[in-house]
Amino acid sequence: MQDFINIIQGVGFPIACCIAMFIMLQNEQKAHKEESQQIRDALTEQKIAFSEAIHNQEARTTEAINNNTQVMQRLVDMLEEK
C-alpha cells in the first residue's frame, strides 16, 4: 500500500501539471481562433470599403472625363463657327 501511495504522490504532480497545461493550451487555441475570426471580419470589411471607394472614384473620373469631352466639343463647335 505504501508503494501505491508513493507512486500517486510521485506521479500526481506531473499529471496535474499536464492537465493544467492542456486546459491552458485549449483556452489559448480558442482565444486565437476568435482573434483570427475578428481579423478576417475586419479585413473583409476593409476590402468591401476599398472596393466601394474605388468604384466611387471610377464613377467620378468617368463623369469628369465626360464633362471635359463636352467642353472640348463645345470649343470645337465654336472654332468651327468662326
C-alpha angles and dihedrals in degrees: 000000000000090000090054091051090049091051092050092047092046097045100031097078096049090047091049089050091050091050091048091049091048091053091046091050091050091051092049091050091050092049091047091050091052092047091049091052091050090051091049090050092049092049091050091051091049091049091052092047091048092049091050091049091051091048091050091048091050090051092050091047091050090049091049091050091049091049091049090049091053092050091048090050091051090051091050090048091050092049091049091053092057 
